[in-house]
Amino acid sequence: MSLFDRLVVATLPLVPKLIVGKVASRYVAGETLDDAIRTIQELNREGASCTVDLLGEEVKDAAKAQVAVDEYLRVLEAIRREKLDCNISIKPTQLGLDIDEDLCRDNYEKVVKVAHADDCFVRLDMEDRTTVDATLRIYRHLHERYGNVGPVFQAYMRRTLQDIEELPDDVARVRLCKGIYIEPREAAWKGFDTVRLNFIQALEKLLAKDIYVGIATHDEYLACAAVGLIDRMGISRDRYEFQMLLGVENQLRRILIAGGHPLRVYVPYGADWYLYSMRRLRENPQVAGNVTRALLTGK
């Protein structure tokens, strides 16, 4: 990362919302469901599956959580109507986990029940360490009743290998990613290479348990390591998929698809695009630097 890129990231909170909006379209399908549908259709034509995410988290009002439930029901109807190769991902705090765990579980169930009838999968996204136990409890509740749900494990969390060990024997699907929340050292591995190592260890453990894995990474090293594990362990291509965020490492996405690997793109949309885009810029300092250079030079 260049000094300029580091300076840009350090000053991101001061960047006007209008400027952040210049790059939001790279990471966000748009503000409306119709925007998301168009993006999903384009990705499906490219050969990628999708998962759609309504932006929003840390909801403190039950009525707002219900709005999210209603919108996800609209998403499911659109997936059915448009015959999209797509499932859905939902954050627990968007459905009210910060208000009450039972409320969050009930809100999930409203969506999962409809998705089950449509043969559609629902991903329970994982947030910071304070939500992990409750999210896994909700996952187990829904898994026992419906089966069309799966959790996310974050490789930087020290507990991840044990959490994988404690999964139900008939678990459906798991997403494995590095993790993005800022956690204390006692809860999370901190070294870049250490997190990579734990990612590979967690992936191998999941594959050895014959669990369908969403290998969520934009790190070419990890993609290469995953391909090697898949080859060495003789994993068939209906037992895993790679997963990537919209707008990140598009070339690697196309390379993996061209290599015959199943791949799913995480497609976010909604009015809460600003905070999501700021997070993406912090994670990709070179992108933030390039955007700022373009604005300064007029190119």
N, C-alpha and C positions, 0 to 999 in steps of 0.2 A: 504494500500500500504506500503510495507516495505521500509526501508531507502535505501536499495540496488536498488530497483525498481525506487525510486525517483531520485537517482543519475544517473541511466541509462537514464531516460527520459531527465534529465537536460543536459546530454552530447550527446544526439542524433545527434546534428549537426556535431559533431566530428567523428561520426561513419562512417567508410569507406562504400562506396556504395556497395561493394561486400558483406559486412556483412548484410546490409539491404536487399540485394537480397536473403539472406538465408530464410527470412520469407515472401518475396513478394508473393510466391506461395500460401500462406495461404489466402491472401486477393485479389489476382489478378489471373484471369484465365490464363493469359499469354500475350504475346505481339501480337499475331495474332488472326484474326477472327476464324480461325480453332480451336485455343485453347479455345476460348469462346464457340464455338459450342459443343465441347466435354464436357466441364463443364456443360453446360445447359442440354445436353442429360442425363448426370449422375444425375443431380438434378431432372429432369422430371421423371426419373425412380424411384427416391426416393419418389415422390409424391408432389414435390414443383414446382410451376410456377417460372418464372424468368423474370427479366428485365435486359437488357444488356446496359452497359454504356461504350462508348469509352472514355478512360481517356484523359484529356486535358481541360484546362480552361484558362481564361484571355488572349485570343487570341487578338493580336494587328494588325494582318495582314489579310486583306480580302481574300487573296489567301489561307492562312492556314485555315480560316473558311470554304472555299469551299472544301478543302480536307476533313474536318470533315463531311460536307454534303454528299460528294461522298461515304465516308466510311459507313455512316448510311444507305444510299441507298443499299449498299452491304449487310449490316446487315439485312435489310428488305427482300432482295431477299433470303438470307440464311434461315431466319425464315420460309418463304413460301416454299422453296425447301425442307427443312429438316422436315417440319411440327412440329416445336418447339412450346411448350407452353411457349411463351415468348413475351414480348413487349419491348419498348425501352425507355431510359431516356436520356435527353440531357440537358447540362448546357447552359444557355443563353450566357455566356461570351465565350464559345467554338465556338458559331456561330456568334460572332462578336458584342455582346452588348457593349463592351468597345470601339468599333469603331463607331458604329452608330445603333440606335435602329431600324430604318427602314431596314437596312441591316440584322440585326439579325432576325427580323420578317419575311423578305422574305426568308431567309435561312431555318427557321423553316417551312415555308409554303411548300417549295420544298419537305421536308421530310414528313410532315403531309399529304400532298395531296396523295403521294404514299401509305403511311400507311393506309389512309382512304380507298383506293381502295382495300387494302389487309385485311381490317377489323382488323387492328392492332392499338393498343393504344400507344400514345406518352405522356410521362411524361415530363413536363417542370420542371426541377430541380430548387430549390431555392438556391441562394447564399447569400452573405452578404446583410446588410440592404440597401446599396446603389443601389441594383439591384431589390428590391422587387416591387416598383411601375411599373417599365418598364416591368418586367416579367409578372405581372398581366395584364397589358395592352395588351401585346402580347398574353397571354392566352385568354383573352376575344375576341380578334380579331379572333383567330383561332377557338375558341369554336363556335362562331356565324356561321362560314363558314363550319366547318367540324364536330365538336362535339367529335372527338376521342382524345381529349387532356385533361389533368388535371394538376393542380398546386400542389405545396408542401407548407404546412404551418409548421412553426417551433415554438414549444411550448414555447421556451424561449423568443420569441419576444413579447413585450407588446402589439403590435398592432394585434396579431393573432385573438383574439376573435372578434374584429371589422371587420377584413378582412373576417372572416367566415360569419359574418352577411351580408356582402355586396356581397356575391357570387350570380351568376345568379341562378334563380329558377330551371333551368334545367341542373345544373352542372353535369358533368359525374362522375369523380372520383377525390378524394383528397388524397394525402399522408400526414400523420401527423407524424412528428418526433420531437425530442428534439431541434436539432440545434447544429452546431459545430463551427460556426465562432465566433471570438472574437469581441464582441460588447460592446459599452459603456452602463453604467447602465441606462441611460435615455431611451435607446432603448430596453434593454433586462433585463428580470428577472435574478438574479444572484444566488440565493440560490438553492441548489440541490433539496431540498424538495419543494421549490416554483415552480421550473420548472416542477417537477412531478405533482403538483397540477394543474398547468395551462394545462398540457398535458391532464389530466383527464377531466378538464372542457371543453377543446376544443373538445375532442373526444365525450363527451356527447352531445355537441351542434351540431356537425356534424351528429351524429346518429339520433338526434331528428329531424333534417332537412331532414332525409331520403336520405342522401348522402352516396354513396359507399365510404368507408374509407379504405385506406391502413394504418394499424396501425404499424408504423415503430419503433420498439424498441427491444433492447436486455436486457432491464431492467425487471427482473422477477416480480418485484413489479407492474410495469405498465402492463405487460402481464396479471397478475392476476386481476388487477383492470379492464382491458378491458374485460376479460372473464366475470367478474361479471356484468358489464354494459350491455354486449350483452345478458346475461341471463335475467337480470332484465327488460330490455326494449323489450325483445322478438324479437331481431334482427335475421332474417334468415341468413343462412350461404352463401347466394348469394349476401349479402349486405355489406360484409367486407372481408378483408384478413389481416393477419399479414405479415409484411415485415422485412427482416433481411439482413445484409450484408454478402457476401461470407466470410467464415472463422471465423465468430464471433458467439459464442454461438450455436455451432452445435447441442449440446445435447438439448437445449431448442427448437431449430427448430424442431427436431425430436419428441419431446414431444408434441408440438402443433399440428403437422401433425397427430400424433397417436391419438390425442384427437378429430380429425375430423375437425380441423380449417383450412381453406384455408391459404396457406402461399406462399409468393413470395420471391425469393432470388435475391438481387442486384448483378449482375455479371459484374465487370469491367474488361476491357482488354486494351492493347495498350502499346506503347513504353514509355508513360509517367507514368510508374509504380512507379518510385522512390518517387516522392512527395506524391502520394496517400498512399504508404506504410508507409512513415514517419508519415503521419497524423494518420493512424491506430495505429501505435506504441505509439504515444503520447496519444491517447485515451485509450489504453490498456497497461498501464505500466507493469502489471504483465507478459504479453506476452513478452515485451521488456526485462524484467529482466530474464525470463526463457531462452530466446534465448542467452543472454549474458552469463549466467551460463553454458549453454551447450557448447558454444564456448570456454569458459575458462577451462572447465573440460574435453573437448574432448568427451563428451557423446552425 
